[in-house]
Each structure stands twice: as C-alpha cells, then as structure tokens.
Amino acid sequence: MGVIAGTWFQLPDLGLVIALAMVTVLAAAALGGILIPLILIRLGADPAVSSGPFVTTVTDVVGFFSFLGIASLWFGLR
C-alpha cells in the first residue's frame, strides 16, 4: 500500500509514512488481539463476546495516532 500511495500521489515520502503506520497498526492489533482476551479472562468476562470492541478501539486509536504522528515527525523534520 505504501508503494501504491507513493506512486499514486507521486510522493515517495508519503508511501514510506503509510507503510510505517501500517506496520505499527498491525503490530498493535496483534498485541491487542492477544492481550485483551487474556485480560478479560482474568476479569471473568467472556472474551469471545466482549473483546471485539476493545480490540477495534485499540486498532483505531493506534492507527490514527501512528499515521498522524509519523507524518508530522517525518514531514516536520524537512
């Protein structure tokens, strides 16, 4: 997706920012998908029913902040 975005908008730096943000979001989603159900089991909640909204929230929040944060750091340094 980073290559496609960089080619589409003719901005290779944008492609790099998108690729880094996607890797960050995927890592956070994997970590949240593992840890949140384990925490819910410890709390006595059914993880199959209640983990979906929490994992989605973590993924969305990390996605927004990682893209905007990486973009502001990358383009702010130039």
C-alpha positions as CSV (number, residue, x, y, z in Angstrom):
1,M,0.0,0.0,0.0
2,G,2.9,2.3,0.7
3,V,4.2,1.8,-2.8
4,I,0.8,2.3,-4.3
5,A,0.2,5.5,-2.3
6,G,3.7,6.9,-3.1
7,T,3.2,6.2,-6.8
8,W,-0.4,7.4,-7.0
9,F,0.4,10.8,-5.4
10,Q,3.9,10.9,-6.7
11,L,5.3,11.4,-3.2
12,P,7.6,8.6,-2.1
13,D,7.8,10.0,1.4
14,L,4.0,9.6,1.8
15,G,4.4,5.9,0.8
16,L,7.0,5.4,3.4
17,V,4.9,7.1,6.1
18,I,1.9,4.9,5.2
19,A,4.0,1.8,5.2
20,L,5.4,2.5,8.6
21,A,2.0,3.4,10.0
22,M,0.5,0.1,8.7
23,V,3.3,-1.9,10.3
24,T,2.7,-0.1,13.6
25,V,-1.0,-0.7,13.4
26,L,-0.6,-4.4,12.6
27,A,1.8,-4.9,15.5
28,A,-0.6,-3.1,17.9
29,A,-3.6,-5.1,16.6
30,A,-1.7,-8.4,17.1
31,L,-0.6,-7.4,20.6
32,G,-4.1,-6.2,21.5
33,G,-5.7,-9.3,20.0
34,I,-3.6,-11.4,22.3
35,L,-3.6,-9.4,25.5
36,I,-7.1,-8.1,25.6
37,P,-8.8,-11.5,25.7
38,L,-6.3,-12.7,28.3
39,I,-7.1,-9.7,30.5
40,L,-10.8,-10.3,30.0
41,I,-10.5,-13.9,31.0
42,R,-8.7,-12.8,34.2
43,L,-11.5,-10.4,34.9
44,G,-14.1,-13.1,34.5
45,A,-15.7,-11.8,31.3
46,D,-16.3,-13.8,28.1
47,P,-13.6,-12.8,25.7
48,A,-15.4,-14.0,22.7
49,V,-18.2,-11.6,23.2
50,S,-16.5,-8.6,24.8
51,S,-13.1,-8.4,23.2
52,G,-14.2,-7.1,19.8
53,P,-15.0,-3.5,20.7
54,F,-11.8,-3.2,22.8
55,V,-9.5,-4.6,20.0
56,T,-11.3,-2.4,17.5
57,T,-10.8,0.7,19.7
58,V,-7.1,-0.1,20.2
59,T,-6.6,-0.6,16.5
60,D,-8.4,2.6,15.5
61,V,-6.6,4.8,18.1
62,V,-3.2,3.4,17.3
63,G,-3.9,3.8,13.6
64,F,-4.9,7.4,13.8
65,F,-2.0,8.4,16.1
66,S,0.6,6.4,14.3
67,F,-0.2,7.8,10.9
68,L,-0.5,11.4,12.1
69,G,2.4,11.1,14.4
70,I,4.8,9.5,11.9
71,A,3.6,12.0,9.2
72,S,4.2,15.0,11.5
73,L,7.6,13.8,12.6
74,W,8.6,12.9,9.0
75,F,7.4,15.9,7.2
76,G,8.1,18.2,10.2
77,L,11.8,17.4,10.0
78,R,12.0,18.7,6.5
